[in-house]
Amino acid sequence: MAENSTTGNASNDRYANYVLGTLFCIYLSSHIDRGILNILLPAIKAEFGASDTVLGLLAGPAFAISYVFAGIPLARLADRGSRINILALSVGLWSLMTMLSGAARSIPMLGLLRIGVGVGEAGCSPPSHSLISDYFSVERRGRAMGIYAMATQAGAAFGWLVGGWVAALLGWRWAFVVAGVPGILLGLLTKATVKEPPRGGTEGGHADVEPMPLREAIAHLLRQRSYFWLQVGGALHAVAGYGLAVWVSPFLTRIHGMELYEIGSWLGVMALVVGMPGMWLGGFLCDRLSPRDPRWYLWIPTLSALLSTPFTIAFLFLGEPVPALICYGIHSLLGMSFSAPTFAMTQAVVKVRARALAVAVHLFLVNLVGLGLGPVIIGGLNDMLHESMGNEAIRWTMLLAVLTNAASVAFYFIAARAVKQDIENRDR
């Protein structure tokens, strides 16, 4: 997999793959701890008597606001200091907060702990993306990003499985405890075995790696028109992704009468069997097509949004659970291929010394809009329509995901028009 252009020997290539594997496991841990709440929402609602609006606030803004506002300061530290130290401390923090969530005695207490999870996870992707860019040459970076992005689906799979089965056997509180343990170990492993690479080492020795002043860095990002419009499209795309992910467990409970262990088994296996290949497919296509024409960085997410939409609608309105879940699986395969190209493009169009910040700004916007608003809007609409439509309301409120998915396409096309020039002008 690795082709580390700084050395090119097999030993360093193997070590680069080891680093990628470690970062994959850390990102996997973050998505277990981030997503396990989703499958536990019906049990938490039953224990605390919370409304859907409150559950939407718990699943969305309680995590998203702390995540996005901690992300940029931590990214600045990653562009200036040790990315390894930030990563090791961050994974330890979010894992501890997840474990403590099992002891929450109220919704506000659980919300405060989710804020802690968000602060910890803000220190994950910006330094990780920067490290990947310094371990893998540009020719292999899309595939490396695709492998890294596959951890979102692996983490979702384990989150569904652990959450569903541990909650069934021991209760929802123990699901949080079990989910948090691996991250503590990963933080120690990262500090002990992962080395800080030279910044810009895969750029052929021509990159300026001195950290940029914040104002200069922000101005640089805003000048990259493809980067700017990607943020708008990505934020709308994220409303669809997070809206579906947060509410799919309550949807299957209310519409199809499924138990949590059934939901965890179906969605966990599905994330592994189709979600992960979808992530890999996006990275593979990115590496194959973007060298011929960098507009493929944006055309792949466009196709992802368009092709997945009919299967999303079928999932929401089919009457039987098995056909509906099969459509959800196809939606996942097609819909997950957008991630690696967007992250690879982010790294391609910005200066080396602003890479971690570029990722943090991207995550700031997609999480603030997608995770901060999507689950809350759907939850509020559920409460508003429940009196007249009952459990059927959730079918219609989750159509919000379809509308925002379609809207993202227009902004991806606008971004694609500027990406060639932005890459050419990147270091001027």
C-alpha positions as CSV (number, residue, x, y, z in Angstrom):
1,M,0.0,0.0,0.0
2,A,2.6,2.5,1.1
3,E,4.8,4.4,-1.3
4,N,6.6,6.7,1.0
5,S,8.4,9.1,-1.4
6,T,10.9,10.3,1.2
7,T,12.6,6.9,1.3
8,G,11.2,4.3,-1.0
9,N,12.6,1.3,0.9
10,A,10.5,-1.6,2.0
11,S,11.2,-1.1,5.7
12,N,9.9,2.5,5.7
13,D,7.0,1.4,3.5
14,R,6.0,-1.2,6.1
15,Y,6.3,1.3,8.9
16,A,4.1,3.8,7.0
17,N,1.5,1.0,6.6
18,Y,1.8,0.4,10.4
19,V,1.1,4.0,11.1
20,L,-1.9,4.0,8.8
21,G,-3.2,0.9,10.6
22,T,-2.8,2.6,14.0
23,L,-4.5,5.7,12.8
24,F,-7.3,3.5,11.3
25,C,-7.8,1.9,14.7
26,I,-7.9,5.3,16.5
27,Y,-10.4,6.6,14.0
28,L,-12.4,3.4,14.4
29,S,-12.4,3.9,18.2
30,S,-13.7,7.5,17.7
31,H,-16.6,6.3,15.6
32,I,-17.6,3.6,18.1
33,D,-17.7,6.1,20.9
34,R,-19.4,8.8,18.7
35,G,-22.0,6.5,17.2
36,I,-22.9,4.1,20.0
37,L,-25.3,6.6,21.4
38,N,-27.4,6.3,18.2
39,I,-28.4,2.7,18.8
40,L,-29.0,3.3,22.5
41,L,-31.5,6.2,22.0
42,P,-34.6,4.1,22.4
43,A,-33.3,2.7,25.7
44,I,-32.3,6.1,26.9
45,K,-35.7,7.6,25.9
46,A,-37.4,4.8,27.8
47,E,-35.4,5.3,31.0
48,F,-35.4,9.1,31.1
49,G,-38.7,9.8,29.3
50,A,-37.0,12.3,26.9
51,S,-38.7,13.8,23.8
52,D,-37.3,13.3,20.3
53,T,-36.2,17.0,20.3
54,V,-34.1,16.4,23.5
55,L,-32.7,13.2,22.0
56,G,-31.8,15.1,18.9
57,L,-30.0,17.7,21.0
58,L,-28.1,15.0,22.9
59,A,-27.1,13.2,19.7
60,G,-26.3,16.3,17.7
61,P,-25.3,19.6,19.3
62,A,-24.0,18.2,22.6
63,F,-21.3,16.5,20.7
64,A,-21.0,18.7,17.6
65,I,-20.6,22.1,19.2
66,S,-17.7,21.1,21.4
67,Y,-16.2,19.1,18.6
68,V,-16.1,21.9,16.1
69,F,-15.0,24.7,18.5
70,A,-12.2,22.6,19.9
71,G,-11.1,21.4,16.4
72,I,-9.5,24.6,15.1
73,P,-7.3,25.3,18.1
74,L,-6.2,21.6,18.2
75,A,-5.4,21.7,14.5
76,R,-3.3,24.8,15.0
77,L,-1.3,23.0,17.6
78,A,-1.0,20.0,15.2
79,D,0.4,22.3,12.5
80,R,2.9,23.8,15.0
81,G,3.8,21.0,17.5
82,S,3.7,17.3,18.0
83,R,0.8,15.6,16.2
84,I,1.5,12.4,18.1
85,N,1.1,13.9,21.5
86,I,-2.2,15.6,20.5
87,L,-3.5,12.3,19.1
88,A,-2.6,10.2,22.1
89,L,-4.1,12.6,24.6
90,S,-7.2,13.1,22.5
91,V,-8.0,9.4,22.2
92,G,-7.5,8.9,26.0
93,L,-9.9,11.8,26.7
94,W,-12.8,10.8,24.5
95,S,-12.5,7.1,25.6
96,L,-12.7,8.1,29.3
97,M,-15.7,10.4,28.7
98,T,-17.4,7.5,26.9
99,M,-16.9,5.1,29.8
100,L,-18.2,7.7,32.3
101,S,-21.3,8.1,30.2
102,G,-22.4,4.7,31.6
103,A,-22.7,6.4,35.0
104,A,-24.9,9.3,33.9
105,R,-28.0,9.7,36.0
106,S,-29.8,12.4,33.9
107,I,-30.0,13.7,30.4
108,P,-28.0,16.9,31.3
109,M,-25.2,14.8,32.8
110,L,-25.1,12.6,29.7
111,G,-25.0,15.7,27.6
112,L,-22.0,17.1,29.5
113,L,-20.1,13.9,29.0
114,R,-20.9,14.0,25.3
115,I,-19.4,17.4,25.3
116,G,-16.2,15.8,26.7
117,V,-16.3,13.2,23.9
118,G,-16.6,15.9,21.4
119,V,-13.6,17.8,22.7
120,G,-11.5,14.7,22.6
121,E,-12.5,13.6,19.1
122,A,-11.7,17.1,17.8
123,G,-8.0,16.1,18.2
124,C,-8.3,13.0,16.0
125,S,-8.6,13.8,12.3
126,P,-6.6,17.0,11.7
127,P,-3.3,15.5,13.0
128,S,-4.1,12.1,11.5
129,H,-4.7,13.6,8.0
130,S,-1.5,15.6,8.3
131,L,0.4,12.5,9.3
132,I,-1.0,10.5,6.4
133,S,0.0,13.2,4.0
134,D,3.6,13.1,5.3
135,Y,3.8,9.3,5.2
136,F,2.2,8.8,1.7
137,S,3.0,10.4,-1.6
138,V,0.4,12.2,-3.5
139,E,0.0,9.3,-5.9
140,R,-1.1,7.0,-3.1
141,R,-2.7,9.5,-0.8
142,G,-6.3,9.1,-2.0
143,R,-6.1,5.4,-1.3
144,A,-4.6,5.9,2.1
145,M,-7.3,8.4,2.9
146,G,-9.8,5.9,1.7
147,I,-8.5,3.2,4.0
148,Y,-8.5,5.7,6.9
149,A,-12.0,6.7,6.1
150,M,-13.1,3.1,6.1
151,A,-12.7,3.3,9.9
152,T,-15.9,5.3,10.1
153,Q,-17.8,2.2,8.9
154,A,-15.8,-0.2,10.9
155,G,-16.4,1.9,14.0
156,A,-20.1,2.2,13.1
157,A,-20.3,-1.6,12.8
158,F,-18.7,-2.2,16.2
159,G,-20.9,0.6,17.7
160,W,-24.0,-1.1,16.4
161,L,-22.9,-4.6,17.4
162,V,-21.5,-3.6,20.9
163,G,-24.4,-1.3,21.6
164,G,-27.1,-3.7,20.5
165,W,-25.8,-6.8,22.2
166,V,-24.2,-5.4,25.3
167,A,-27.4,-3.4,25.9
168,A,-29.5,-6.5,25.5
169,L,-27.3,-8.5,27.9
170,L,-26.1,-6.0,30.5
171,G,-28.0,-2.8,29.9
172,W,-27.2,0.4,27.9
173,R,-24.9,1.8,30.6
174,W,-22.4,-1.1,30.2
175,A,-22.4,-0.6,26.4
176,F,-20.7,2.8,27.0
177,V,-18.1,1.3,29.3
178,V,-17.2,-1.5,26.9
179,A,-16.9,0.9,24.0
180,G,-14.5,3.2,25.8
181,V,-11.8,0.7,26.9
182,P,-10.0,0.1,23.5
183,G,-9.2,3.8,23.1
184,I,-7.3,4.0,26.4
185,L,-5.0,1.3,25.1
186,L,-4.7,2.9,21.7
187,G,-3.6,6.2,23.2
188,L,-0.7,4.4,25.0
189,L,0.2,2.5,21.9
190,T,0.4,5.6,19.8
191,K,2.6,7.5,22.2
192,A,5.0,4.5,22.4
193,T,5.3,3.4,18.8
194,V,4.3,6.1,16.3
195,K,7.1,8.5,15.1
196,E,6.6,12.1,14.0
197,P,7.6,12.3,10.3
198,P,9.2,15.3,8.6
199,R,6.6,17.8,7.5
200,G,6.2,18.0,3.7
201,G,8.6,15.1,3.2
202,T,6.4,13.5,0.5
203,E,6.3,16.8,-1.5
204,G,9.7,16.3,-3.1
205,G,11.5,18.8,-0.8
206,H,9.8,21.9,-2.3
207,A,7.1,22.5,0.3
208,D,7.2,25.4,2.8
209,V,6.4,23.7,6.2
210,E,6.7,26.7,8.5
211,P,3.4,27.2,10.3
212,M,1.3,30.0,8.9
213,P,-0.1,32.8,11.0
214,L,-3.8,32.1,11.6
215,R,-5.1,35.1,9.7
216,E,-2.8,34.2,6.7
217,A,-3.9,30.6,6.8
218,I,-7.6,31.5,6.8
219,A,-7.1,33.9,3.9
220,H,-5.3,31.2,2.0
221,L,-8.2,28.7,2.5
222,L,-10.7,31.3,1.4
223,R,-8.8,32.0,-1.8
224,Q,-9.1,28.3,-2.8
225,R,-12.5,28.5,-4.4
226,S,-12.8,24.7,-4.8
227,Y,-12.1,24.3,-1.1
228,F,-14.7,27.0,-0.2
229,W,-17.6,25.5,-2.3
230,L,-16.6,22.0,-1.1
231,Q,-17.4,23.1,2.5
232,V,-20.9,24.2,1.4
233,G,-21.6,21.0,-0.4
234,G,-20.1,18.8,2.3
235,A,-22.2,20.5,5.0
236,L,-25.4,19.8,3.2
237,H,-24.2,16.2,2.5
238,A,-23.5,15.8,6.2
239,V,-27.1,16.8,7.1
240,A,-28.2,13.8,5.2
241,G,-25.6,11.4,6.5
242,Y,-25.9,12.3,10.2
243,G,-29.7,12.7,10.0
244,L,-30.0,9.1,8.8
245,A,-27.3,7.7,11.1
246,V,-28.8,9.2,14.3
247,W,-32.4,8.3,13.6
248,V,-32.1,4.9,11.9
249,S,-32.3,3.0,15.1
250,P,-35.5,4.7,16.3
251,F,-36.9,4.4,12.8
252,L,-36.4,0.6,12.7
253,T,-37.9,0.3,16.2
254,R,-41.0,2.4,15.5
255,I,-41.7,1.4,11.9
256,H,-40.6,-2.3,11.8
257,G,-40.8,-3.2,15.5
258,M,-37.1,-4.4,15.6
259,E,-35.3,-5.0,18.9
260,L,-31.9,-3.3,19.6
261,Y,-29.9,-6.5,19.2
262,E,-31.5,-7.1,15.8
263,I,-30.8,-3.6,14.7
264,G,-27.2,-3.9,15.9
265,S,-26.7,-7.1,14.1
266,W,-28.1,-5.9,10.8
267,L,-26.5,-2.5,10.7
268,G,-23.2,-3.7,12.2
269,V,-22.7,-6.4,9.5
270,M,-23.9,-4.0,6.8
271,A,-21.4,-1.4,7.8
272,L,-18.6,-4.0,7.4
273,V,-19.9,-5.7,4.2
274,V,-21.0,-2.6,2.2
275,G,-20.0,0.5,4.1
276,M,-16.3,-0.2,4.3
277,P,-16.1,-1.2,0.6
278,G,-17.9,2.0,-0.3
279,M,-15.3,4.0,1.5
280,W,-12.5,2.0,-0.2
281,L,-14.1,2.4,-3.6
282,G,-14.1,6.2,-3.2
283,G,-10.4,6.3,-2.5
284,F,-9.6,3.8,-5.3
285,L,-11.5,5.8,-7.9
286,C,-9.9,9.0,-6.6
287,D,-6.4,7.6,-7.2
288,R,-7.3,6.2,-10.6
289,L,-9.2,9.2,-12.0
290,S,-8.0,12.4,-10.3
291,P,-4.5,12.3,-11.9
292,R,-6.2,12.4,-15.3
293,D,-8.5,15.2,-14.3
294,P,-8.6,16.7,-10.7
295,R,-12.3,17.5,-11.1
296,W,-12.9,13.8,-10.3
297,Y,-12.2,14.9,-6.7
298,L,-15.6,16.5,-6.8
299,W,-17.4,14.4,-9.4
300,I,-17.1,11.2,-7.3
301,P,-19.0,12.9,-4.4
302,T,-21.5,14.1,-6.9
303,L,-22.2,10.7,-8.2
304,S,-22.3,9.3,-4.7
305,A,-25.1,11.7,-3.7
306,L,-27.1,11.2,-6.9
307,L,-26.9,7.4,-7.1
308,S,-27.7,6.7,-3.4
309,T,-30.8,8.9,-3.3
310,P,-33.4,6.4,-4.8
311,F,-32.3,3.7,-2.4
312,T,-32.6,6.1,0.6
313,I,-36.2,6.8,-0.4
314,A,-36.9,3.1,-0.9
315,F,-35.5,2.3,2.6
316,L,-37.9,4.9,4.2
317,F,-41.1,3.7,2.5
318,L,-40.8,0.0,1.9
319,G,-43.2,-1.9,4.1
320,E,-41.2,-5.0,5.0
321,P,-37.9,-4.7,7.0
322,V,-35.7,-7.0,4.9
323,P,-36.2,-5.3,1.6
324,A,-35.9,-1.9,3.3
325,L,-32.6,-2.9,4.9
326,I,-31.2,-4.2,1.6
327,C,-31.9,-0.8,0.1
328,Y,-30.2,0.8,3.1
329,G,-27.2,-1.4,2.4
330,I,-27.1,-0.2,-1.3
331,H,-27.5,3.4,-0.1
332,S,-24.5,2.8,2.2
333,L,-22.3,1.3,-0.5
334,L,-22.9,4.2,-2.9
335,G,-23.2,6.9,-0.4
336,M,-20.0,6.3,1.5
337,S,-17.7,6.8,-1.6
338,F,-17.7,10.6,-1.2
339,S,-15.5,10.8,1.9
340,A,-12.0,9.9,0.7
341,P,-12.1,12.1,-2.5
342,T,-13.2,15.2,-0.4
343,F,-10.5,14.7,2.1
344,A,-7.8,14.0,-0.5
345,M,-8.9,17.2,-2.4
346,T,-8.6,19.2,0.8
347,Q,-5.0,18.1,1.1
348,A,-4.3,18.7,-2.6
349,V,-5.4,22.3,-2.9
350,V,-3.9,23.8,0.3
351,K,-0.4,24.5,1.4
352,V,1.4,21.9,3.5
353,R,1.6,24.2,6.5
354,A,-2.1,24.6,6.6
355,R,-3.2,21.0,6.1
356,A,-4.4,20.2,9.6
357,L,-6.2,23.6,9.8
358,A,-7.9,22.8,6.4
359,V,-9.2,19.5,7.8
360,A,-10.3,21.2,11.0
361,V,-12.3,23.9,9.2
362,H,-13.9,21.2,7.0
363,L,-14.9,19.2,10.0
364,F,-16.0,22.3,11.8
365,L,-18.5,23.1,9.1
366,V,-19.8,19.6,8.2
367,N,-20.3,18.8,11.9
368,L,-21.7,22.1,13.0
369,V,-24.3,22.0,10.2
370,G,-24.7,18.3,9.6
371,L,-24.5,16.9,13.1
372,G,-25.5,20.1,14.9
373,L,-28.6,20.7,12.9
374,G,-29.7,17.5,11.1
375,P,-30.6,15.3,14.2
376,V,-32.3,18.2,16.0
377,I,-34.4,19.2,13.0
378,I,-35.6,15.7,12.4
379,G,-36.3,15.2,16.2
380,G,-38.3,18.4,16.4
381,L,-40.3,17.5,13.3
382,N,-41.0,14.0,14.8
383,D,-42.4,15.6,17.9
384,M,-44.4,18.1,15.9
385,L,-46.0,15.5,13.6
386,H,-46.4,12.7,16.0
387,E,-49.8,13.7,17.3
388,S,-51.3,13.6,13.7
389,M,-49.2,10.8,12.2
390,G,-48.0,8.7,15.1
391,N,-44.9,6.5,14.4
392,E,-45.3,7.1,10.6
393,A,-44.1,10.7,11.1
394,I,-40.4,9.5,11.1
395,R,-40.7,8.2,7.5
396,W,-41.5,11.8,6.3
397,T,-39.1,13.7,8.6
398,M,-36.2,11.6,7.5
399,L,-36.8,12.8,3.9
400,L,-34.9,15.9,4.9
401,A,-31.8,13.7,4.2
402,V,-32.9,13.3,0.6
403,L,-33.4,17.0,0.0
404,T,-30.1,18.1,1.5
405,N,-28.3,15.3,-0.4
406,A,-29.7,16.6,-3.7
407,A,-28.8,20.2,-2.8
408,S,-25.1,19.3,-2.2
409,V,-24.7,18.2,-5.8
410,A,-24.9,21.8,-7.1
411,F,-22.1,23.0,-4.9
412,Y,-19.8,20.1,-5.7
413,F,-20.2,21.0,-9.4
414,I,-19.3,24.6,-8.7
415,A,-16.2,23.5,-6.7
416,A,-15.1,21.2,-9.6
417,R,-14.9,24.1,-11.9
418,A,-12.1,25.7,-9.8
419,V,-10.1,22.7,-8.6
420,K,-7.5,22.7,-11.5
421,Q,-6.6,26.3,-11.0
422,D,-6.5,26.0,-7.2
423,I,-4.0,23.1,-7.4
424,E,-1.8,25.1,-9.9
425,N,-1.9,28.2,-7.7
426,R,-1.6,26.4,-4.3
427,D,2.0,27.4,-3.4
428,R,2.1,30.9,-5.0
